C-alpha cells in the first residue's frame, strides 16, 4: 500500500535525523 511505503520513508528520515543529532552530541 502507499500508506505503508509513505510511513516507511518517514520512519527512515526520522531515524536519519535522530542519528545526526546523536552523532553531533557525541562529537
Buried (B, 14 or more C-beta within 10 A) or exposed (E): EEEEEEEEEEEEEEEEEEEEEEEEEEE
